[in-house]
């Protein structure tokens, strides 16, 4: 059959994403990948430079996506299918362009881990993320802020087989193009997927362009979820790897055996871990996951995509708990094999002004001799994979396919299949950019971009609604805001742009001006965060309390309960409470924290996050038994962050107070708390040895 691209609908049990958090994302968040590098680590010079190169200070201009829960219902999802007579790939354009399924027809095999549910969890840089399939991670260390966001998609002409003499005469057919404007780094990117006629390999051309006049840090990792079993082995062309195990350090280890076990089998480790393989210069880039029969998926690429990685959850309670959290009981687990621009995911790579990174990836089935693949000779196992890969898809063919694709990367789309955001169109309007192949059409501009178009056209930002929306924060927009007439919306957004640039003193001055203009709760919130991050605990608590009171007054002062302003401020209140309560506790003001929680509507008080905060308030007020009762009754925090140890920390703090019974918490008390009050499995999410 000729290669086709078509629309379809995929129905899955899914938890709705819900609304984004209405508060600006001023904090960098808890980064589980933050590391302390030992002096004797022996990092290569380029790796050391790139690990320290321009990490994010915050996730501005995006908002936290934390409005989801864990109640799933059957949901129809728009999907796009690209198919030939050998493979069928199913893509979700509304969810980051995720390749949900890659099905090999001749062997009747699903090559990916295909999650039977869509359950958001707080793994992305901005919160909501889901497991399974192939995801395209761009932006900064972590899962992309586009994990659960729509991308533009279209049909595009595909290269023909003319670059391979043995396949001359085969038509090129169609490609599926995905593209968007990535806002954390202000970069356009595209992902072109095509299936040459008769090919067993999905070809993926990726391009990231820097249209600016300055160098930009770039991050890219293609993450591939693969089924995991007792006999699953992950292989890559490396004898060493950099190990990151959530102890916030990086160390070089041998491959496959380290710390007394063969770590190429994901289920032979207890704790979650990353293994970033050291692929020698000049070696072919590939990574594969094969089952006990020597069958599975292989990924290979041109040399620009240099990094390869294994992520495993391990067999410990926390890893198993996370796997259950991301899907549903009774389903199989998964590991991830990954490919990136740098050696590790802790690095960001400079992209010069006007430059681009481009490469080709290929995904397909691999069948190798199981005795050799699972034998004790690592070199022989690798050699077997390399030989089978060379026979199925020669390295020269990948390079030739890349050369054939490059001219097509600029081809204009023939037919739109899905629509992403209007932020790329706004940047095109501001800078007059010409980006062949990835049109950011003015028709995609919407209400979020309208105030910024007004700023471009008139030099002034219009008055905002009750709660200012998402905003650009790049230096060009900061310049426009600095020239605009001062006012509550202008000064609020100018403060965000200054904060994003690292100019915190100027940001505070802008928010104080916004407050003077009657800006209300949002500037107060921003000032509270600034005080908190400056270590001013008491002043931060004051600001948080003022912000919450101002938002409550605005919600109560609306003309009716259905007034849009009332609804907007009611959404702000729980978001403020989540941050205000810990700030009040840190300042020793537990009684005020309790009053704030008691003022929330009952449905919000029953939310897992607020049950935890209530337990922490009770503990601070000297009521550990009441705090323990909340844990015993049970609760879930839908948006618990990767690497967050709040649940276990609070549990053991309660246990220590119960044992101390009003006395001092000593080392003996701490030890007795851990042995006498074991953490229930439902609260076990710790991703490192403790």
ROMARNU-879020 format. One record per residue (C-alpha): x, y, z. Coordinates in steps of 0.2 Angstrom, whole numbers, padded with zeros to 4 digits, always signed. Example, Ala and Ser with C-alpha at 12.3 -4.5 7.8 and 13.67 -1.06 7.14 Angstrom:
<pts>
+0062-0022+0039+0068-0005+0036
</pts>
This chain:
<pts>
+0000+0000+0000+0005+0018-0003+0010+0028+0012-0005+0038+0019-0008+0051+0032-0026+0051+0039-0036+0058+0054-0044+0046+0066-0051+0046+0084-0043+0037+0099-0054+0034+0114-0045+0032+0131-0050+0033+0149-0043+0050+0153-0042+0063+0167-0047+0080+0160-0032+0092+0161-0043+0106+0169-0037+0124+0169-0020+0130+0171-0014+0138+0187-0019+0157+0187-0003+0163+0196+0013+0167+0186+0026+0154+0187+0040+0164+0196+0049+0149+0204+0060+0137+0196+0051+0122+0205+0059+0107+0213+0071+0101+0201+0075+0083+0204+0089+0084+0192+0099+0097+0201+0116+0090+0205+0132+0093+0215+0147+0087+0205+0161+0080+0215+0178+0087+0211+0185+0070+0206+0170+0067+0194+0182+0069+0179+0168+0077+0168+0173+0081+0150+0176+0099+0148+0161+0102+0136+0150+0092+0147+0155+0103+0162+0152+0119+0152+0135+0113+0146+0129+0107+0163+0131+0125+0170+0125+0134+0154+0110+0145+0157+0098+0134+0167+0080+0140+0169+0077+0153+0183+0058+0149+0181+0046+0142+0169+0040+0159+0163+0031+0163+0152+0021+0146+0154+0009+0143+0168+0009+0128+0179-0004+0115+0172-0010+0107+0188-0029+0108+0186-0031+0089+0183-0037+0076+0195-0037+0057+0195-0055+0054+0190-0054+0046+0172-0068+0045+0159-0069+0039+0141-0063+0053+0131-0061+0055+0112-0044+0061+0107-0040+0068+0089-0026+0057+0082-0017+0056+0065-0011+0040+0058+0004+0038+0046+0004+0021+0038+0012+0010+0025+0011-0009+0022+0024-0012+0036+0021+0000+0050+0007+0011+0057+0011+0026+0068-0003+0034+0078+0001+0052+0084-0008+0064+0096-0006+0081+0089-0016+0089+0104-0004+0081+0117+0013+0087+0111+0013+0077+0095+0016+0061+0105+0018+0045+0095+0006+0035+0105+0008+0018+0095+0020+0011+0083+0013-0005+0076+0023-0018+0065+0011-0027+0054+0021-0042+0048+0025-0048+0066+0009-0041+0074+0019-0032+0087+0017-0016+0096+0034-0009+0097+0031+0005+0111+0024+0004+0128+0006+0010+0124-0002+0017+0140-0020+0011+0141-0025+0027+0150-0021+0045+0149-0017+0050+0167-0008+0067+0169+0005+0068+0182+0017+0082+0188+0033+0077+0178+0033+0090+0164+0042+0107+0167+0025+0115+0169+0016+0100+0177+0005+0089+0167+0013+0075+0158+0008+0057+0154+0018+0041+0151+0020+0030+0135+0025+0032+0117+0038+0043+0109+0039+0061+0116+0048+0076+0109+0056+0085+0123+0063+0103+0119+0066+0117+0131+0076+0113+0146+0081+0098+0157+0065+0088+0160+0049+0084+0151+0044+0098+0139+0031+0111+0144+0022+0106+0128+0019+0088+0134+0000+0091+0135-0001+0106+0123-0007+0106+0105+0005+0107+0090+0002+0112+0073+0001+0098+0061-0001+0096+0042+0002+0085+0027+0019+0089+0017+0027+0081+0002+0039+0067+0007+0056+0063+0000+0056+0048-0013+0067+0034-0013+0078+0041-0027+0093+0043-0015+0094+0024-0014+0099+0016-0031+0090+0000-0027+0073+0009-0024+0073+0021-0038+0056+0024-0045+0046+0023-0029+0036+0039-0025+0039+0050-0010+0021+0051-0004+0017+0061+0011+0025+0066+0027+0016+0072+0043+0024+0088+0050+0022+0094+0068+0028+0111+0073+0027+0124+0086+0035+0139+0095+0043+0133+0111+0041+0148+0123+0054+0144+0137+0068+0147+0124+0058+0156+0111+0063+0144+0097+0053+0137+0082+0055+0118+0079+0048+0105+0068+0046+0086+0068+0043+0077+0051+0037+0059+0051+0037+0048+0036+0036+0030+0031+0045+0026+0014+0035+0014+0004+0040-0004+0010+0050+0002+0025+0050-0006+0042+0057+0011+0049+0048+0026+0054+0059+0041+0048+0059+0057+0059+0067+0073+0053+0069+0086+0067+0074+0104+0065+0077+0118+0078+0080+0135+0072+0087+0151+0081+0079+0166+0072+0087+0178+0084+0102+0189+0084+0109+0180+0100+0115+0163+0105+0101+0152+0113+0103+0137+0124+0095+0121+0117+0089+0105+0124+0082+0090+0115+0078+0072+0120+0067+0060+0111+0060+0049+0124+0054+0031+0120+0044+0021+0132+0046+0002+0129+0038-0013+0137+0048-0019+0152+0049-0037+0158+0061-0049+0167+0070-0053+0151+0071-0035+0144+0088-0029+0140+0093-0012+0134+0109-0011+0124+0119+0004+0117+0136+0005+0109+0145+0010+0125+0156+0002+0138+0153+0016+0151+0139+0027+0156+0136+0042+0167+0124+0037+0181+0111+0049+0189+0101+0041+0203+0092+0056+0211+0105+0058+0224+0109+0073+0215+0126+0068+0209+0134+0061+0193+0146+0047+0192+0154+0037+0178+0151+0018+0179+0155+0003+0168+0142-0005+0157+0133-0016+0159+0139-0022+0176+0140-0009+0190+0137-0010+0209+0136-0029+0209+0122-0031+0195+0120-0030+0177+0111-0014+0175+0106-0016+0156+0091-0026+0163+0079-0013+0170+0072-0024+0183+0089-0028+0191+0089-0011+0199+0080-0006+0215+0079+0013+0213+0075+0024+0198+0090+0029+0189+0097+0037+0173+0111+0029+0163+0118+0041+0150+0129+0031+0138+0146+0037+0133+0145+0033+0114+0163+0034+0106+0165+0047+0093+0163+0039+0076+0152+0025+0082+0135+0023+0075+0122+0031+0086+0108+0018+0092+0099+0011+0107+0088-0004+0108+0077-0013+0120+0075-0032+0117+0064-0045+0126+0069-0063+0131+0067-0068+0113+0079-0055+0106+0064-0044+0099+0060-0026+0102+0063-0009+0095+0078+0000+0089+0081+0018+0087+0096+0026+0077+0100+0043+0070+0113+0054+0061+0127+0059+0072+0120+0076+0078+0109+0067+0090+0124+0061+0100+0117+0055+0117+0109+0039+0122+0101+0034+0138+0091+0021+0148+0079+0027+0162+0073+0013+0173+0060+0014+0188+0068-0001+0197+0060-0014+0207+0058-0004+0224+0042+0001+0231+0043+0019+0225+0047+0014+0207+0032+0002+0207+0021+0015+0215+0025+0028+0202+0022+0015+0188+0005+0011+0195+0001+0030+0198+0004+0033+0179-0007+0020+0173-0019+0007+0181-0017-0008+0191-0013-0024+0182-0004-0016+0167+0014-0020+0163+0028-0008+0167+0039+0001+0155+0057+0008+0154+0063+0023+0143+0077+0022+0130+0081+0040+0124+0092+0050+0112+0097+0068+0114+0108+0082+0108+0121+0081+0122+0129+0067+0132+0117+0070+0147+0100+0078+0150+0108+0089+0162+0116+0099+0148+0110+0113+0137+0119+0116+0120+0123+0133+0113+0114+0137+0096+0122+0152+0087+0111+0167+0080+0103+0162+0064+0109+0144+0066+0099+0127+0066+0101+0110+0073+0094+0096+0061+0095+0077+0061+0086+0062+0056+0080+0048+0067+0073+0031+0063+0062+0019+0073+0059+0001+0069+0058-0017+0074+0074-0027+0078+0076-0046+0079+0093-0053+0085+0099-0070+0092+0093-0071+0110+0107-0082+0116+0120-0069+0110+0110-0054+0116+0107-0061+0133+0125-0069+0134+0138-0064+0146+0149-0056+0133+0144-0038+0132+0154-0035+0116+0146-0049+0107+0129-0044+0112+0132-0026+0105+0140-0034+0090+0125-0044+0086+0113-0029+0087+0125-0019+0076+0125-0032+0063+0106-0035+0063+0104-0016+0062+0116-0014+0048+0106-0027+0038+0089-0020+0042+0094-0001+0040+0112+0002+0035+0120+0018+0042+0123+0025+0025+0105+0024+0021+0101+0034+0036+0113+0048+0031+0106+0047+0013+0089+0049+0020+0094+0064+0030+0102+0072+0015+0086+0069+0005+0075+0076+0018+0083+0092+0021+0077+0101+0005+0059+0095+0010+0061+0103+0027+0057+0120+0019+0042+0113+0009+0026+0122+0013+0012+0111+0021-0002+0105+0009-0016+0103+0021-0018+0108+0039-0023+0093+0050-0022+0102+0068-0019+0119+0075-0007+0123+0089-0005+0140+0098-0005+0158+0092+0012+0162+0101+0022+0158+0085+0011+0170+0075+0014+0183+0088+0033+0182+0086+0031+0182+0067+0021+0198+0069+0033+0206+0080+0049+0202+0071+0044+0199+0053+0051+0182+0053+0052+0171+0038+0052+0153+0043+0050+0142+0027+0041+0125+0031+0033+0131+0047+0020+0144+0044+0014+0153+0060-0002+0160+0052-0010+0176+0058-0027+0166+0058-0020+0156+0074-0019+0173+0084-0032+0172+0098-0038+0181+0114-0021+0177+0123-0011+0186+0110-0023+0201+0107-0017+0212+0121+0001+0210+0114-0004+0214+0096-0011+0230+0103+0005+0234+0112+0014+0231+0095+0002+0242+0086+0000+0256+0098+0014+0256+0110+0003+0253+0125-0004+0237+0134-0023+0238+0136-0030+0236+0153-0031+0217+0158-0045+0207+0165-0047+0203+0183-0033+0190+0182-0019+0194+0169-0017+0180+0157-0001+0172+0150+0012+0184+0143+0028+0184+0133+0044+0189+0143+0058+0189+0131+0069+0204+0130+0061+0212+0115+0044+0212+0124+0052+0219+0140+0059+0234+0129+0041+0237+0123+0034+0236+0140+0047+0248+0147+0042+0261+0134+0023+0259+0137+0013+0270+0148+0014+0264+0167-0002+0255+0173-0007+0240+0183-0006+0228+0169+0009+0235+0161+0019+0236+0177+0014+0218+0182+0020+0211+0165+0035+0221+0165+0040+0214+0182+0037+0197+0175+0049+0201+0161+0062+0208+0172+0061+0193+0184+0063+0181+0169+0079+0191+0165+0086+0189+0182+0083+0208+0186+0074+0205+0203+0076+0222+0210+0068+0230+0195+0055+0217+0195+0050+0221+0213+0050+0240+0209+0038+0236+0194+0026+0226+0205+0026+0239+0219+0021+0252+0205+0007+0240+0199+0001+0239+0217+0001+0258+0218-0010+0258+0203-0023+0247+0211-0016+0230+0204-0022+0220+0219-0018+0202+0223-0007+0197+0209+0007+0210+0212+0005+0206+0230+0008+0188+0226+0023+0192+0215+0031+0202+0230+0027+0188+0242+0037+0176+0231+0051+0188+0229+0052+0190+0248+0052+0171+0250+0066+0168+0238+0076+0182+0247+0074+0173+0263+0063+0186+0271+0051+0173+0279+0041+0185+0290+0038+0198+0276+0034+0184+0264+0021+0178+0275+0014+0195+0277+0013+0197+0258+0005+0180+0255-0009+0184+0268-0012+0201+0260-0013+0193+0243-0025+0180+0249-0036+0193+0258-0036+0205+0242-0041+0190+0231-0055+0185+0243-0062+0203+0244-0062+0204+0225-0071+0187+0223-0084+0193+0236-0086+0210+0228-0091+0204+0211-0108+0209+0206-0114+0190+0206-0107+0173+0209-0108+0170+0190-0099+0186+0186-0083+0182+0176-0073+0192+0188-0080+0181+0203-0076+0165+0194-0058+0171+0190-0054+0176+0208-0062+0160+0215-0049+0151+0204-0035+0161+0211-0040+0158+0230-0035+0139+0231-0019+0143+0221-0014+0156+0233-0019+0145+0248-0007+0132+0242+0008+0144+0243+0002+0155+0257-0001+0141+0270+0018+0134+0269+0024+0152+0270+0013+0156+0286+0020+0139+0294+0038+0144+0290+0034+0161+0299+0027+0152+0314+0009+0158+0311+0000+0141+0311-0016+0149+0318-0017+0160+0303-0014+0146+0291-0028+0136+0299-0040+0150+0297-0035+0152+0279-0038+0133+0276-0055+0134+0285-0061+0148+0274-0059+0137+0258-0075+0129+0251-0077+0111+0257-0074+0102+0241-0057+0111+0240-0053+0106+0258-0056+0088+0253-0043+0089+0239-0027+0079+0243-0015+0094+0243-0026+0103+0256-0027+0087+0267-0008+0087+0267-0007+0105+0272-0021+0103+0285-0010+0089+0293+0005+0100+0292-0004+0114+0301-0011+0102+0314+0007+0096+0317+0013+0114+0319+0000+0117+0332+0005+0102+0342-0008+0090+0337+0002+0075+0329-0012+0063+0333-0025+0073+0323-0012+0075+0309-0009+0056+0309-0028+0053+0308-0028+0062+0291-0014+0050+0284-0023+0035+0291-0040+0041+0283-0030+0042+0266-0028+0055+0253-0020+0057+0236-0011+0072+0228-0015+0072+0210+0000+0083+0205+0013+0076+0216+0030+0081+0208+0043+0069+0202+0056+0068+0216+0045+0076+0229+0047+0069+0247+0034+0080+0256+0023+0065+0260+0037+0054+0268+0044+0069+0277+0028+0074+0284+0024+0056+0289+0040+0054+0299+0039+0071+0307+0022+0066+0314+0029+0050+0320+0043+0058+0328+0031+0070+0338+0020+0056+0343+0035+0046+0350+0043+0062+0358+0026+0065+0367+0030+0083+0369+0049+0080+0372+0064+0084+0362+0066+0075+0345+0083+0066+0347+0092+0054+0335+0085+0040+0345+0067+0046+0342+0070+0048+0324+0077+0030+0323+0062+0024+0332+0050+0033+0321+0057+0025+0305+0056+0007+0313+0040+0009+0322+0030+0019+0310+0035+0012+0292+0028+0023+0278+0013+0015+0270+0015+0010+0252+0002+0022+0246+0013+0037+0252+0029+0029+0245+0036+0040+0231+0054+0042+0236+0066+0040+0220+0082+0038+0230+0089+0027+0244+0085+0035+0261
</pts>
